[in-house]
Amino acid sequence: MSGLAALLAGHSPADLYQWHSAAHVPDVQHAVEHAGWSFVYLDGWTIEDKQSFLKAAAAAFEFPDHFGENFDALSDCLADVDGGDTQGVVLLWDGWSPFARHDEQAFRVALSVLGGRANAERGCAFAALLRGEGPALDLPELPVKH
């Protein structure tokens, strides 16, 4: 069983993971949604700073227009992400490394906010998959093959 399948089946906890899969985004989306989860995609290849990350995250999650574009507002809005009538939410973040390299401090805060949502006691399950290569991260690896 792949790491993604284990996550979607509840055999691995919803959390932040590094993931090195080469699967196409529509295939990942199909697998996630077929398993009864909501899918959110964040294309991070042009994100190099806090403001561009917050704008991209707001667009990916379809936050309301009054989103404050700061990390506190991101945390508040993520707390309201409920996945509807699904098992939970999977965020696939491709291209996280430009942000990690250009604004390491803001990137670390972003990870902290996402981790806070993944480990929240209330709300639906939430997992973020940081896909691709980049600087070393202290995150568990979601195996491509299990």
C-alpha positions in Angstrom: 0.0 0.0 0.0 1.4 3.4 -0.9 1.8 6.1 1.8 -1.0 8.1 0.2 -3.3 5.1 0.3 -2.4 4.4 3.9 -3.1 8.1 4.8 -6.5 8.1 3.0 -7.5 4.8 4.6 -6.6 6.1 8.1 -3.6 3.8 8.6 -1.3 6.8 8.8 -2.2 9.9 10.8 -3.2 13.1 9.1 -0.1 15.4 9.4 2.5 17.2 7.4 4.6 15.0 5.2 7.3 15.2 2.6 6.3 13.3 -0.5 8.4 12.4 -3.5 5.7 11.0 -5.8 5.8 11.8 -9.5 2.1 11.3 -9.9 0.2 13.8 -12.0 -1.9 16.3 -10.1 -5.2 15.1 -11.6 -4.3 11.5 -10.6 -3.6 12.5 -7.1 -6.8 14.5 -6.9 -8.8 11.6 -8.3 -7.3 9.2 -5.7 -7.9 11.6 -2.8 -11.5 12.4 -3.9 -12.2 8.7 -4.7 -11.3 7.9 -1.1 -13.8 10.4 0.2 -11.4 13.3 1.0 -11.4 16.9 -0.3 -8.4 17.9 -2.4 -6.6 21.3 -2.4 -3.7 22.0 -4.7 -1.1 24.7 -4.0 1.3 25.4 -6.9 4.3 26.9 -5.1 6.8 27.2 -7.9 6.5 31.0 -8.0 6.1 31.6 -4.2 9.2 33.1 -2.7 7.9 35.2 0.2 5.2 35.4 2.8 2.8 37.6 0.9 2.8 35.5 -2.3 2.4 32.3 -0.1 -0.6 33.8 1.7 -2.2 34.9 -1.5 -1.7 31.5 -3.1 -3.0 29.7 0.0 -6.1 32.0 0.1 -6.8 31.2 -3.6 -6.2 27.5 -3.2 -8.5 27.2 -0.2 -11.0 29.7 -1.6 -10.9 31.9 1.5 -13.3 34.8 1.7 -12.4 38.2 0.3 -11.8 39.6 3.8 -8.9 37.2 4.4 -6.3 39.3 6.3 -3.2 38.0 4.5 -1.2 37.3 7.6 -0.4 34.1 9.4 -3.0 34.6 12.2 -5.7 35.0 9.5 -4.4 31.9 7.8 -4.6 29.9 11.0 -8.1 31.2 11.7 -9.3 30.4 8.2 -7.7 26.9 8.2 -9.5 26.2 11.5 -12.8 26.7 9.5 -11.8 24.3 6.7 -14.1 21.4 7.4 -14.0 19.3 4.2 -17.7 19.3 4.0 -19.1 15.8 4.2 -15.7 14.2 3.4 -13.2 12.3 5.5 -10.9 15.3 5.6 -8.7 17.6 3.5 -5.5 16.8 1.7 -3.3 19.7 0.6 -0.8 18.9 -2.1 1.9 21.6 -2.1 4.1 21.3 -5.1 7.1 23.5 -5.4 7.6 24.5 -1.7 11.3 24.8 -2.1 11.5 28.3 -3.6 9.7 29.7 -0.6 11.9 27.6 1.8 15.0 28.9 0.2 14.1 32.6 -0.3 12.3 33.3 3.1 13.2 30.5 5.5 11.7 32.2 8.5 8.3 32.8 6.9 8.4 29.3 5.5 8.9 27.8 8.9 5.9 29.9 10.2 3.8 28.6 7.3 4.7 25.0 8.3 3.9 25.7 11.9 0.4 27.0 10.9 -0.2 24.0 8.7 1.0 21.7 11.4 -1.2 23.4 13.9 -4.2 22.7 11.7 -3.2 19.1 11.0 -2.8 18.4 14.7 -5.9 20.3 15.8 -8.2 18.6 18.3 -11.3 19.7 16.5 -12.4 19.8 12.8 -11.9 17.2 10.2 -8.6 15.5 9.4 -6.1 17.6 7.6 -2.9 16.5 5.9 -0.4 18.6 3.9 1.9 16.9 1.4 5.0 18.9 0.5 6.0 17.3 -2.8 9.4 17.5 -4.3 13.0 18.2 -3.4 14.3 21.1 -1.4 16.2 22.0 1.8 16.2 19.4 4.5 13.0 19.4 6.5 12.1 17.8 9.9 9.0 16.2 8.5 8.1 12.5 8.1 8.3 11.0 4.7 5.1 9.7 3.1 6.4 6.7 1.3 5.6 6.3 -2.4 5.5 2.5 -2.0 4.7 1.0 1.4 
